[in-house]
Amino acid sequence: MKKFNILKVMMMAVISISAMTFASCDNDDDEPVNTLKLNPAKVEIAPKATATVTIGSGMTPFTVRSSNTKVATVKTKGKTITITGVAEGSAVVKVTDKSKQTGQVIVTVKAASSSLTVDKKSAEMAVGKTVDVTVSKGTAPYTATVKDSKVATASVKDSKITIKGVKAGKTTVTVTDKNKKSATINVTVK
């Protein structure tokens, strides 16, 4: 008789544990997957300036929300998000589509620089070699214009300007930021 009662208790325990396991496997408590493609995923703007982010995936309609509306406000039209800087600081813009897929954009709002400065006022290199110049103060994005492209070329990646010597001579590279501030680098190729 005791063996039968112990067996009944063990069977009831196994059934109870199995029922709890299957009940907790329900998919209604899953978190949304961060799968929306947003371009760019990071934005830096000045107060009162705007930036546009493109939603590359997901189903309309989209809802967008700023984590800090005192720093940045946000609105959406179709697959385009417009972020407006309000005051210096940081915020996260969360985007959710019709099927609850999510994505986020990191927003930094800081005052526009009143000038553009670079870490080198001059650069010297051999033909075929490069020198990197970094923008230390300015408002992205940056462009670089070479006065004589037969002497040197310049390319821009973020705040780094790479100058490459083409042939012996002298020229200048003018770096310009979003606010039309500029700095000039004297280039000598040997």
SULSULWO-V340156 format. One record per pair of residues at least 12 apart in sequence whose C-alpha atoms are under 6 Angstrom apart, sorted by sequence separation. I is the first residue (numbers start at 1). J is the second residue. D is the distance in Angstrom with one decimal. If there is no record, write none. Layout:
# SULSULWO-V340156
i = {I & I}
j = {J & J}
d = {D & D}
This chain:
# SULSULWO-V340156
i = {72 & 93 & 152 & 173 & 40 & 72 & 92 & 152 & 172 & 39 & 72 & 92 & 152 & 172 & 39 & 71 & 92 & 119 & 151 & 172 & 38 & 71 & 91 & 118 & 151 & 171 & 38 & 90 & 118 & 170 & 37 & 38 & 71 & 90 & 117 & 118 & 151 & 170 & 37 & 89 & 117 & 169 & 37 & 89 & 117 & 169 & 36 & 88 & 116 & 168 & 36 & 88 & 116 & 168 & 68 & 148 & 55 & 67 & 85 & 135 & 147 & 165 & 54 & 67 & 113 & 134 & 147 & 54 & 66 & 134 & 146 & 53 & 66 & 133 & 146 & 53 & 65 & 133 & 145 & 52 & 65 & 132 & 145 & 52 & 64 & 132 & 144 & 51 & 64 & 131 & 144 & 51 & 63 & 131 & 143 & 50 & 63 & 130 & 143 & 50 & 62 & 130 & 142 & 49 & 62 & 129 & 142 & 49 & 129 & 141 & 48 & 60 & 61 & 128 & 140 & 141 & 47 & 48 & 59 & 60 & 127 & 128 & 139 & 140 & 46 & 47 & 58 & 59 & 127 & 139 & 47 & 127 & 42 & 44 & 46 & 122 & 124 & 126 & 41 & 42 & 43 & 44 & 45 & 46 & 121 & 122 & 123 & 124 & 125 & 126 & 42 & 44 & 46 & 116 & 122 & 124 & 36 & 46 & 115 & 116 & 36 & 33 & 34 & 32 & 34}
j = {84 & 105 & 164 & 185 & 53 & 85 & 105 & 165 & 185 & 53 & 86 & 106 & 166 & 186 & 54 & 86 & 107 & 134 & 166 & 187 & 54 & 87 & 107 & 134 & 167 & 187 & 55 & 107 & 135 & 187 & 55 & 56 & 89 & 108 & 135 & 136 & 169 & 188 & 56 & 108 & 136 & 188 & 57 & 109 & 137 & 189 & 57 & 109 & 137 & 189 & 58 & 110 & 138 & 190 & 91 & 171 & 79 & 91 & 109 & 159 & 171 & 189 & 79 & 92 & 138 & 159 & 172 & 80 & 92 & 160 & 172 & 80 & 93 & 160 & 173 & 81 & 93 & 161 & 173 & 81 & 94 & 161 & 174 & 82 & 94 & 162 & 174 & 82 & 95 & 162 & 175 & 83 & 95 & 163 & 175 & 83 & 96 & 163 & 176 & 84 & 96 & 164 & 176 & 84 & 97 & 164 & 177 & 85 & 165 & 177 & 85 & 97 & 98 & 165 & 177 & 178 & 85 & 86 & 97 & 98 & 165 & 166 & 177 & 178 & 85 & 86 & 97 & 98 & 166 & 178 & 87 & 167 & 105 & 107 & 109 & 185 & 187 & 189 & 105 & 106 & 107 & 108 & 109 & 110 & 185 & 186 & 187 & 188 & 189 & 190 & 107 & 109 & 111 & 181 & 187 & 189 & 102 & 112 & 181 & 182 & 103 & 101 & 102 & 101 & 103}
d = {5.5 & 5.0 & 5.4 & 5.1 & 5.9 & 4.6 & 5.7 & 4.5 & 5.5 & 5.5 & 5.1 & 4.8 & 4.9 & 4.6 & 5.2 & 4.9 & 5.8 & 5.6 & 5.0 & 5.4 & 5.8 & 4.8 & 5.1 & 5.6 & 4.8 & 5.2 & 4.8 & 5.5 & 4.3 & 5.6 & 5.9 & 5.9 & 5.7 & 4.5 & 5.9 & 5.3 & 5.8 & 4.6 & 5.0 & 6.0 & 5.6 & 6.0 & 5.5 & 5.3 & 5.0 & 5.3 & 5.5 & 4.7 & 5.2 & 4.7 & 5.9 & 4.7 & 4.5 & 4.8 & 5.4 & 5.7 & 5.0 & 5.5 & 5.9 & 5.2 & 6.0 & 5.5 & 5.9 & 5.3 & 5.2 & 5.7 & 5.5 & 4.9 & 5.8 & 4.6 & 6.0 & 5.9 & 4.4 & 5.9 & 4.5 & 5.0 & 5.5 & 5.1 & 5.5 & 5.7 & 5.3 & 5.6 & 5.2 & 4.7 & 5.6 & 4.5 & 5.6 & 5.8 & 4.6 & 5.8 & 4.5 & 5.2 & 5.8 & 5.3 & 5.6 & 5.4 & 5.3 & 5.4 & 5.3 & 4.4 & 5.6 & 4.3 & 5.6 & 5.7 & 4.4 & 5.6 & 4.4 & 5.5 & 5.7 & 5.9 & 5.1 & 6.0 & 5.7 & 5.2 & 5.8 & 5.5 & 4.3 & 5.7 & 5.6 & 5.8 & 4.5 & 5.9 & 5.6 & 5.7 & 5.9 & 4.8 & 5.9 & 5.6 & 5.3 & 5.7 & 5.2 & 5.5 & 5.5 & 5.9 & 5.3 & 5.0 & 5.9 & 5.4 & 4.7 & 4.7 & 4.9 & 4.7 & 5.0 & 5.0 & 4.8 & 4.5 & 4.9 & 4.8 & 5.1 & 4.8 & 6.0 & 5.8 & 4.9 & 5.6 & 5.8 & 5.8 & 5.6 & 5.4 & 5.8 & 5.6 & 4.9 & 5.7 & 4.7 & 5.7 & 5.2}
